[in-house]
């Protein structure tokens, strides 16, 4: 079964093909994609790699996580399923769009 990896810390000049070549040393790469800004087209500094096997994915994590890559330090780990996030939520926590725990007066029209 294929395993999808999150790759962070990519230099902004990195292409999907560069990432594919780097991860190919750890196993068969099914796909590699560097995420770009939808307006400017510039890399956002992270991407995803899908390895053909769990063994290849674990080898990539062991070999590349924390390693320097073109002047930056890579972060490589198993990707969260789409729609699931670790860390903070994008929701602000209040109905009126304020910061969590901060009371805001309602807007009067």
C-alpha positions as CSV (number, residue, x, y, z in Angstrom):
1,X,0.0,0.0,0.0
2,X,1.3,3.5,-0.9
3,X,2.2,5.9,1.8
4,X,2.0,9.7,1.5
5,X,4.6,11.8,3.1
6,X,4.6,15.5,4.0
7,X,7.9,17.3,3.1
8,X,8.5,20.7,4.7
9,X,11.4,23.1,4.7
10,X,11.9,23.0,0.9
11,X,13.7,25.8,-0.7
12,X,11.4,28.0,-2.8
13,X,13.3,27.1,-6.0
14,X,12.7,23.3,-5.6
15,X,10.6,21.6,-8.3
16,X,8.5,18.5,-8.0
17,X,11.1,16.7,-10.1
18,X,13.9,17.7,-7.7
19,X,11.9,16.2,-4.8
20,X,11.2,13.0,-6.8
21,X,14.9,12.5,-7.5
22,X,15.8,13.0,-3.9
23,X,13.2,10.5,-2.6
24,X,13.9,7.9,-5.3
25,X,17.1,6.9,-3.4
26,X,14.8,5.5,-0.6
27,X,12.3,3.5,-2.8
28,X,9.9,3.8,-5.6
29,X,8.2,7.2,-5.8
30,X,4.6,7.1,-7.0
31,X,4.1,10.9,-7.1
32,X,5.8,14.0,-5.9
33,X,4.3,17.5,-5.8
34,X,5.6,20.8,-4.5
35,X,2.7,23.0,-3.4
36,X,2.6,26.4,-5.1
37,X,0.8,29.7,-4.4
38,X,-2.3,29.8,-6.6
39,X,-1.8,33.4,-7.5
40,X,2.0,33.9,-7.9
41,X,2.8,30.2,-8.8
42,X,5.8,30.4,-6.4
43,X,6.5,27.4,-4.2
44,X,5.1,27.6,-0.7
45,X,8.1,25.6,0.7
46,X,6.4,22.3,1.3
47,X,5.1,19.3,-0.7
48,X,3.9,15.7,-0.7
49,X,5.6,12.5,-1.8
50,X,3.8,9.3,-2.3
51,X,6.0,6.2,-1.9
52,X,4.9,2.8,-3.3
53,X,5.5,1.0,0.0
54,X,5.4,1.6,3.7
55,X,9.0,0.4,3.9
56,X,10.1,3.0,1.4
57,X,8.2,5.7,3.3
58,X,9.9,4.8,6.6
59,X,13.3,4.7,4.9
60,X,12.7,8.2,3.5
61,X,11.7,9.5,6.9
62,X,14.8,7.9,8.5
63,X,17.2,9.1,5.9
64,X,15.9,12.6,5.0
65,X,14.0,14.0,8.1
66,X,16.1,16.7,9.7
67,X,18.8,16.6,6.9
68,X,20.0,19.8,5.2
69,X,18.8,20.2,1.7
70,X,20.0,23.2,-0.4
71,X,20.5,25.4,2.7
72,X,17.4,24.4,4.5
73,X,16.5,21.6,7.0
74,X,13.9,19.1,5.7
75,X,10.9,17.9,7.7
76,X,9.6,14.5,6.5
77,X,6.8,12.7,8.1
78,X,3.6,10.7,7.4
79,X,1.0,13.1,5.9
80,X,-2.2,13.6,7.8
81,X,-5.3,12.4,5.9
82,X,-6.8,15.2,3.8
83,X,-9.1,17.4,5.8
84,X,-7.4,16.5,9.1
85,X,-4.9,19.0,10.6
86,X,-2.5,18.8,13.5
87,X,-1.9,21.9,15.6
88,X,-4.2,24.9,15.6
89,X,-7.5,25.2,13.9
90,X,-8.3,27.8,11.3
91,X,-11.5,28.5,13.1
92,X,-11.2,31.6,15.3
93,X,-13.5,30.2,17.9
94,X,-16.2,32.9,18.0
95,X,-19.2,33.5,15.8
96,X,-18.1,37.1,15.1
97,X,-14.6,36.1,13.8
98,X,-12.6,37.3,16.8
99,X,-9.7,35.6,18.5
100,X,-10.5,32.7,20.7
101,X,-11.5,33.8,24.2
102,X,-11.8,37.5,23.3
103,X,-15.3,38.9,23.7
104,X,-16.3,41.3,20.9
105,X,-19.3,43.6,20.8
106,X,-21.8,42.7,18.1
107,X,-21.9,45.0,15.1
108,X,-25.0,47.1,14.9
109,X,-26.3,47.9,11.4
